[in-house]
Amino acid sequence: MSTLTIRGNIVLPNKILENAVIECLGDRIVRVLPEWEIGAETDVLDLSDHFICPGFVDVHVHGAAGADYMDGTAEAVKAVNRAHARHGTTSIFPTTTTGSFEQLDAMIKACENVQKNWRPSDGARIAGVHFYGPYFAENKVGVHSPEGRRDPVREEYEYFLTKNIVRIATCASELPGALEFFEFARQQGCLITCGHSNASWGELEAAFACGMRHVDHFWCAMSSVSSLRQRFGTPMQAGMEQYVLQNDEMSTEVIADGIHLSDDLLRFAYQMIGPHRTCLVTDANRAMDAPPGEYRFGSEDDGTWVFSDGNSVRGADGGLASSMHGMDRMVRTMANAVGRDLPSVVRMASLTPAELVGAANDIGSIEAGKRADFVVLDRDLHVKSVIIGGGVVFAERAEIGRKA
């Protein structure tokens, strides 16, 4: 069984251990210790001027490198996973868009195939699938194909949610049949999310009683006081923002690419909701790590046309169409916005999402017994190398040397 010993500044959820060492055996962490406790003859991957972080966990992601999970092939899934691994994501939750039953089925079966036969060369490891589309509110579909949107269909969601790979389940809380969807998803042990929704406080309360505990990309495609006024008139109503702020059992996510949300909003989420209840997500599409141009959002056959300028992706109406940046960009942007509290920010990209999906015993932090998944960042928080399961899958410049 292979061994790996790494020296560097180890980022824990609440502090940084400077010049410490991680010992790994096979794909697991054995122990974390001060450098003076290792033997003089131990071969060490010396990264002492770098931050060693737990591998990032992305629970909301659609594509990259010209591919989208909804293309429904193992080749597309691997292309996306390899691209995200280069940006530090080691555990990934491929996320569905709106689409037909056949497209959703092909996507999930392709992910099952890649998960079952995974090798480090395939990129980020699939930790589960996020069943996201198609149950969105009609006026909150965003860039997703409106033709693929529908209200919950029991026979359909029971088929998909009983698959072991599906770990996150999303539905707009106000839709007919949403509460039954949430109840069934709770029985399957999913993280239950309200997304692409114009739900009122009362509708969120009903959803919460049925197991809903998370709302997707805060401030994006979600209900607000103004959107609910259009729906209900006066008196004005509270929506998803207020419900999450008031309810400590609720969590959310932010797209910290510097394009979707200002630094002020990122600081607000960090300070008012906190890093234990807020995770970073990429929500990336196939334009990530691809040249500027025109792309399909969703299936390559009939997904919505979107346009990349090399920094942002927009729909035909000029509105933002998810993100085209990796998790390393999210970490850098959030760290700059909140004043460089690196342990907390890295937590938002690793341990917090792992906790939300019930995987924190295995991933999300650097602890003995957990997977040997790491992302190595330089002082400017750029990725220098990525290790998955104890093996280096990406390295800009990393040399194994002998401890002095």
C-alpha positions in Angstrom: 0.0 0.0 0.0 1.4 3.4 -1.0 2.5 6.0 1.6 2.5 9.7 1.3 3.9 12.3 3.8 3.4 16.0 3.2 4.8 19.0 4.9 3.2 22.4 4.8 0.8 24.9 6.5 -2.2 22.7 7.2 -5.6 24.4 7.1 -7.9 23.1 9.7 -11.5 24.3 10.2 -10.5 26.7 12.9 -6.8 27.3 12.6 -3.6 26.8 10.5 -0.9 24.4 11.7 2.3 25.9 10.3 5.1 23.6 9.1 3.1 20.5 10.1 3.1 17.1 8.5 0.3 14.8 7.2 1.0 11.1 7.0 -1.2 9.0 4.6 -1.4 5.3 4.0 -3.2 4.3 0.8 -6.2 6.6 0.4 -6.5 7.6 4.1 -5.0 10.1 6.4 -3.1 8.3 9.3 -2.1 11.3 11.4 -1.3 15.0 11.5 1.7 15.9 13.6 4.5 18.5 14.1 7.3 18.1 11.6 9.9 17.3 14.3 8.1 14.1 15.1 8.8 12.4 11.7 11.9 10.4 11.1 15.0 11.9 9.4 14.8 9.4 6.6 11.1 9.9 5.7 10.4 10.9 2.1 8.4 14.0 2.3 6.5 16.0 -0.3 7.8 19.4 0.8 5.2 22.1 0.4 6.3 24.2 3.3 5.6 27.6 1.7 2.1 26.5 0.8 -1.3 26.0 2.4 -2.5 22.4 2.5 -6.3 22.4 2.5 -8.8 19.6 2.5 -10.1 18.8 -1.0 -13.0 21.1 -2.0 -16.5 19.7 -2.1 -18.9 21.1 -4.7 -22.6 20.3 -4.2 -23.9 22.4 -7.1 -22.2 22.1 -10.4 -23.3 21.5 -14.0 -20.3 21.4 -16.3 -16.9 22.5 -17.5 -14.4 22.1 -20.4 -17.1 22.1 -23.1 -19.1 19.4 -21.4 -22.3 19.3 -19.3 -23.4 16.4 -17.1 -26.7 16.5 -18.9 -24.9 15.4 -22.1 -25.5 12.0 -20.5 -22.3 10.2 -21.3 -19.4 8.9 -19.2 -17.0 10.9 -21.4 -18.8 14.1 -20.6 -18.9 13.3 -16.9 -15.1 12.6 -16.8 -14.3 15.8 -18.8 -16.2 17.9 -16.2 -14.7 16.1 -13.3 -11.1 16.4 -14.6 -11.6 20.1 -15.1 -12.9 20.7 -11.6 -10.2 18.7 -10.0 -7.6 21.1 -11.5 -9.4 23.8 -9.5 -9.2 21.9 -6.2 -12.5 20.1 -6.2 -12.0 16.5 -5.1 -15.6 15.5 -4.2 -18.3 16.5 -6.6 -22.1 16.3 -6.9 -23.1 16.4 -10.6 -26.2 18.5 -10.8 -29.2 18.1 -13.1 -30.9 20.8 -15.1 -34.4 20.9 -16.4 -34.9 18.3 -19.1 -36.9 15.2 -20.1 -37.1 12.0 -18.1 -34.8 10.3 -20.7 -32.2 13.1 -20.3 -32.2 12.9 -16.5 -32.0 9.1 -16.6 -29.0 9.2 -19.0 -27.2 11.7 -16.9 -27.7 9.8 -13.6 -26.7 6.5 -15.3 -23.6 8.0 -16.7 -22.7 9.3 -13.2 -23.3 5.9 -11.7 -21.0 4.4 -14.3 -18.2 6.8 -13.6 -18.6 6.5 -9.9 -18.4 2.7 -10.0 -15.4 2.6 -12.2 -13.6 5.7 -10.8 -9.8 6.1 -11.1 -7.8 9.1 -10.0 -7.2 10.0 -13.6 -11.0 10.6 -13.9 -10.7 13.7 -11.8 -13.0 14.6 -8.9 -14.7 11.7 -7.2 -18.5 11.6 -7.5 -19.8 11.7 -4.0 -23.4 11.8 -5.1 -25.8 13.4 -7.6 -27.8 16.5 -7.0 -31.3 16.1 -8.4 -31.9 19.8 -9.1 -34.0 20.4 -12.2 -36.8 20.0 -13.3 -39.1 21.0 -10.5 -38.7 24.8 -10.6 -41.2 27.7 -10.4 -42.3 28.9 -13.8 -41.1 32.5 -13.2 -37.8 31.4 -11.6 -36.5 29.0 -14.2 -33.6 31.4 -15.0 -31.4 30.1 -17.8 -32.7 26.5 -17.6 -34.8 25.4 -20.5 -38.5 26.3 -19.7 -39.6 23.4 -21.9 -38.0 21.0 -19.4 -39.6 22.5 -16.3 -42.6 20.8 -14.7 -44.3 20.3 -11.4 -43.3 17.3 -9.3 -44.3 13.9 -10.9 -44.5 11.2 -8.2 -43.6 8.3 -10.5 -40.7 10.2 -11.9 -39.1 11.4 -8.6 -39.7 8.1 -6.8 -37.7 6.4 -9.6 -34.8 8.9 -9.3 -34.7 9.5 -5.6 -34.5 5.8 -4.8 -31.2 5.6 -6.6 -28.4 5.3 -4.1 -26.3 7.9 -5.9 -28.9 10.7 -5.5 -28.0 12.5 -2.3 -29.5 16.0 -2.8 -33.0 16.8 -3.9 -34.4 20.2 -5.0 -37.9 21.5 -5.6 -39.6 24.9 -5.5 -41.6 24.8 -2.3 -44.7 26.4 -3.7 -45.4 23.9 -6.5 -48.3 21.5 -6.3 -46.9 18.2 -4.9 -43.8 19.8 -3.4 -44.5 18.7 0.1 -45.0 15.1 -1.0 -41.6 15.4 -2.9 -39.9 16.6 0.3 -41.4 13.9 2.4 -40.2 11.2 0.0 -36.8 12.8 -0.3 -36.5 12.8 3.5 -37.3 9.1 3.6 -34.4 8.6 1.2 -32.0 10.5 3.4 -31.4 13.4 1.0 -30.3 16.9 1.7 -33.5 18.7 0.8 -33.3 22.0 -1.0 -35.8 24.7 -2.1 -34.5 26.1 -5.3 -35.5 28.3 -8.2 -38.5 29.3 -6.1 -40.8 32.2 -5.4 -41.9 30.7 -2.1 -43.4 32.7 0.7 -42.7 32.3 4.4 -45.7 30.1 5.0 -44.8 27.9 2.1 -41.2 27.6 3.4 -42.6 26.7 6.9 -44.6 23.9 5.4 -41.6 22.7 3.4 -39.4 22.8 6.6 -41.9 20.6 8.4 -41.4 18.1 5.6 -37.6 18.1 5.8 -36.4 21.0 3.6 -33.3 22.5 5.2 -31.4 24.3 2.4 -31.9 27.0 -0.2 -29.8 27.2 -3.3 -27.5 30.1 -4.5 -28.5 32.9 -2.1 -30.0 36.0 -3.8 -30.1 34.2 -7.2 -33.4 32.9 -8.6 -35.0 33.0 -5.2 -38.0 34.8 -3.7 -37.7 38.3 -2.3 -40.0 40.9 -0.7 -40.4 42.5 -4.1 -41.0 39.3 -6.1 -43.6 38.2 -3.5 -45.3 41.6 -3.8 -45.8 40.9 -7.5 -47.3 37.5 -6.5 -49.4 38.4 -3.5 -49.8 42.2 -3.5 -49.9 43.8 -0.1 -49.2 43.5 2.8 -45.7 42.6 1.6 -44.4 39.1 2.4 -41.2 37.6 3.7 -39.4 35.1 1.5 -36.4 32.8 1.3 -33.8 35.4 2.5 -35.7 36.3 5.6 -36.5 32.6 6.4 -32.8 31.5 6.2 -31.7 34.5 8.3 -34.2 33.7 11.0 -33.9 29.9 11.1 -30.6 28.5 12.4 -31.5 25.1 11.1 -31.4 26.4 7.5 -28.3 26.5 5.3 -27.5 28.0 1.9 -24.8 28.6 -0.6 -23.2 31.4 -2.5 -21.5 31.7 -5.9 -18.5 33.7 -4.9 -17.1 34.3 -8.4 -17.0 38.1 -8.0 -19.6 38.4 -10.8 -22.9 37.1 -9.2 -22.5 38.9 -5.8 -20.7 41.9 -4.6 -18.2 41.7 -1.8 -20.8 43.5 0.4 -23.2 40.6 -0.1 -20.6 38.0 0.4 -19.6 39.6 3.7 -23.3 39.8 4.7 -23.7 36.1 4.1 -20.5 35.3 6.0 -21.3 37.5 9.0 -25.1 37.0 9.2 -25.5 33.4 8.2 -22.0 32.2 8.9 -19.5 29.7 7.5 -21.2 26.8 9.3 -24.4 27.4 7.4 -23.1 28.8 4.1 -21.2 26.8 1.6 -19.4 27.9 -1.5 -20.6 26.4 -4.8 -19.4 26.9 -8.4 -22.7 26.4 -10.3 -20.3 26.1 -13.2 -21.4 25.3 -16.7 -19.6 24.0 -19.8 -18.0 27.4 -20.6 -15.6 26.9 -17.7 -12.1 26.2 -19.0 -13.4 26.7 -22.5 -12.8 29.6 -25.0 -15.3 32.4 -25.3 -18.3 31.6 -27.5 -21.8 30.2 -27.6 -22.7 27.2 -25.6 -25.6 25.0 -24.6 -26.6 25.2 -20.9 -27.9 21.7 -20.2 -28.0 19.0 -22.8 -25.9 19.5 -25.9 -29.0 18.5 -27.9 -31.5 21.1 -26.8 -30.1 23.1 -23.9 -30.6 26.8 -23.7 -28.0 28.9 -25.7 -25.8 31.0 -23.6 -22.8 33.2 -24.4 -19.4 33.4 -22.7 -17.1 36.4 -22.9 -14.3 34.5 -21.1 -15.3 35.8 -17.7 -19.0 35.5 -17.4 -21.8 33.6 -19.1 -25.1 35.2 -20.0 -28.4 34.3 -21.6 -29.9 35.9 -24.6 -31.6 38.5 -22.3 -28.2 39.5 -20.8 -28.9 37.8 -17.5 -26.3 35.8 -15.7 -26.3 32.1 -16.7 -24.6 30.3 -13.8 -20.8 30.5 -13.4 -17.8 29.6 -15.4 -15.2 29.5 -12.6 -13.9 26.8 -10.4 -13.9 26.4 -6.6 -10.4 28.0 -6.3 -11.9 31.3 -7.6 -14.7 31.1 -5.1 -12.3 30.6 -2.2 -10.1 33.6 -3.4 -13.0 35.9 -3.9 -14.6 35.1 -0.5 -11.3 35.3 1.3 -10.6 38.8 -0.2 -14.2 39.9 0.7 -14.1 38.8 4.3 -10.5 39.8 5.1 -8.6 36.5 4.5 -10.0 34.3 7.3 -8.7 31.3 5.4 -9.8 28.5 7.8 -13.4 29.7 7.8 -13.4 30.3 4.0 -11.9 26.9 3.3 -14.5 25.4 5.6 -17.2 26.8 3.4 -15.7 24.9 0.4 -15.0 21.7 2.3 -16.3 20.7 5.7 -19.6 22.7 5.6 -20.9 21.1 2.3 -19.6 17.7 3.6 -21.6 18.2 6.8 -24.7 19.2 4.9 -24.7 16.1 2.8 -23.8 13.8 5.7 -20.3 12.9 4.4 -18.2 14.6 7.0 -17.0 11.3 8.5 -15.2 10.7 5.2 -14.3 14.0 3.6 -14.2 17.8 4.3 -11.3 18.2 6.7 -7.8 17.0 7.4 -8.2 14.4 10.1 -7.0 10.9 10.8 -9.2 8.3 9.1 -10.6 10.6 6.4 -9.8 10.4 2.7 -6.4 11.7 1.7 -7.9 14.4 -0.5 -6.0 17.7 -0.5 -5.6 20.9 -2.5 -2.4 22.8 -2.2 -2.6 26.6 -2.5 0.2 29.2 -2.8 0.2 32.4 -0.7 -2.1 34.0 -3.3 -4.5 31.1 -3.0 -3.9 29.7 -6.5 -3.9 25.9 -6.9 -0.4 24.3 -7.1 -1.3 20.7 -6.8 -4.3 18.4 -6.1 -4.2 15.1 -4.3 -7.1 12.6 -4.5 -7.0 9.4 -2.5 -3.3 9.9 -1.7 -2.3 10.3 -5.3 -1.2 13.5 -7.1 -3.7 14.1 -9.9 -2.6 17.6 -10.7 0.7 19.4 -10.0 2.0 22.7 -11.4 5.3 22.1 -9.6 5.7 19.6 -6.8 8.8 17.6 -6.1 9.2 14.8 -3.6 12.3 15.3 -1.6 14.0 13.9 1.5 13.5 15.6 4.8 16.5 17.6 5.8 
